């Protein structure tokens, strides 16, 4: 992993270390992730609700009409149901895609996993096709673990 990606992981770890609420952890992480790349046009989190649906949390980008997503619906629902990262190189070719923006071309969704339990997920859209790489996946999966560790500490 390159030094810029490792630096982002470290910066998030430091920035959320003293966060005292879930909202603070999520907002801080989302803002730092979004600032990492100009290629991100929507960066946010969805958190698992008690009713088993995903609810939008803090995000950076244009408003979304998808504020609640059921499991197995959309790429976010797929990632939560499968409990694994989903990367789509061209969302126009994936029937699961729920359009938030007509300009989105690729998306990555990384679950926030506490063991086998999905707490939520990081969701990032890009206007560029095939934007997300294996290095992005590795970085975001490490960030997800850093976030989960802090969320568990304050819950």
C-alpha positions in Angstrom: 0.0 0.0 0.0 1.4 3.4 -0.9 2.2 6.0 1.7 -0.7 8.3 0.8 -3.2 5.5 1.5 -1.4 4.5 4.7 -1.3 8.2 5.8 -5.1 8.4 5.4 -5.7 5.3 7.5 -3.4 6.8 10.2 -5.0 10.2 10.0 -8.5 8.7 10.5 -7.3 6.6 13.5 -5.9 9.7 15.1 -8.8 12.0 14.3 -11.5 9.6 15.7 -9.5 8.5 18.7 -11.2 11.0 21.0 -14.5 11.1 19.3 -17.2 10.5 21.9 -20.3 9.9 19.7 -21.0 7.6 16.8 -22.0 10.7 14.8 -18.5 12.2 15.4 -16.7 9.1 14.4 -18.7 8.7 11.2 -18.7 12.4 10.2 -14.9 12.7 10.8 -14.1 9.6 8.9 -16.3 10.4 5.9 -14.9 13.9 5.6 -11.3 12.6 5.6 -12.1 9.9 3.2 -13.8 12.3 0.8 -10.9 14.7 0.9 -8.5 11.9 -0.1 -9.6 11.9 -3.8 -11.1 14.4 -6.2 -12.5 11.4 -8.0 -15.0 10.8 -5.2 -18.3 12.5 -6.0 -20.3 11.0 -3.1 -18.8 9.7 0.1 -20.9 8.5 3.0 -22.0 5.8 5.4 -25.1 3.8 5.9 -25.7 2.3 9.3 -27.7 -0.8 10.1 -30.9 -0.1 12.0 -32.7 -2.4 14.5 -35.3 -3.2 11.8 -32.5 -4.6 9.6 -32.5 -1.8 7.1 -29.6 0.6 6.2 -30.1 4.3 7.1 -28.0 7.0 5.6 -25.5 8.6 8.0 -23.1 11.5 7.4 -22.1 12.0 3.8 -20.4 14.5 1.5 -22.0 15.1 -1.8 -25.3 15.9 -3.4 -28.5 14.9 -1.5 -29.6 11.3 -1.9 -33.2 10.1 -2.1 -32.0 6.7 -0.8 -32.1 7.5 2.9 -33.2 3.9 3.8 -32.1 0.8 1.9 -33.4 -2.7 2.5 -30.9 -5.6 2.5 -30.5 -7.2 -0.9 -31.5 -3.9 -2.6 -29.0 -1.9 -4.5 -25.2 -2.2 -4.1 -25.4 -1.1 -0.5 -27.9 -3.8 0.3 -25.8 -6.4 -1.5 -22.6 -5.6 0.4 -24.4 -5.8 3.7 -26.2 -9.0 2.8 -23.0 -10.6 1.5 -20.9 -9.2 4.3 -18.2 -8.3 1.8 -16.9 -5.4 -0.3 -18.7 -4.7 -3.6 -16.9 -2.9 -6.4 -18.7 -2.1 -9.6 -16.6 -0.7 -12.5 -19.6 0.5 -14.5 -22.9 0.9 -12.5 -24.8 1.2 -15.8 -24.1 -2.5 -16.4 -25.3 -3.6 -12.9 -29.1 -4.0 -12.4 -28.7 -3.7 -8.6 -27.5 0.0 -8.9 -29.8 2.5 -7.2 -29.0 5.8 -8.9 -28.3 8.7 -6.6 -26.7 10.8 -9.4 -27.1 10.3 -13.2 -23.3 11.0 -13.5 -22.2 8.1 -11.3 -20.2 5.5 -13.2 -18.5 3.4 -10.5 -19.1 2.6 -6.9 -17.4 0.8 -3.9 -19.3 -0.3 -0.8 -17.3 -1.6 2.2 -19.1 -3.1 5.1 -18.3 -2.1 8.7 -17.9 -5.6 10.2 -17.8 -6.5 13.9 -17.1 -10.2 13.6 -20.0 -11.5 11.5 -22.3 -8.5 12.4 -22.7 -5.7 9.9 -22.8 -2.4 11.7 -23.0 -0.3 8.6 -20.9 0.5 5.5 -18.8 3.0 3.7 -20.2 3.9 0.3 -18.3 5.9 -2.4 -19.4 6.9 -5.9 -17.3 8.2 -8.7 -18.2 9.8 -12.0 -15.3 7.9 -13.6 -15.8 4.3 -14.8 -13.4 1.7 -13.3 -12.2 4.2 -10.7 -11.8 1.9 -7.7 -8.7 -0.4 -7.5 -7.7 -3.2 -5.3 -5.5 -0.7 -3.4 -8.6 1.4 -2.7 -10.4 -1.7 -1.5 -7.5 -2.6 0.9 -7.3 0.9 2.2 -11.1 1.3 2.8 -11.3 -2.1 4.4 -8.6 -1.1 6.9 -10.4 2.2 7.5 -13.6 0.3 8.1 -11.8 -1.8 10.8 -10.4 1.4 12.4 -14.0 2.9 12.5 -15.5 -0.3 13.9 -12.9 -0.4 16.7 -13.8 3.1 17.7 -17.5 2.6 17.4 -17.3 -0.5 19.7 -15.3 1.5 22.3 -18.0 4.2 22.6 -21.1 2.0 22.3 
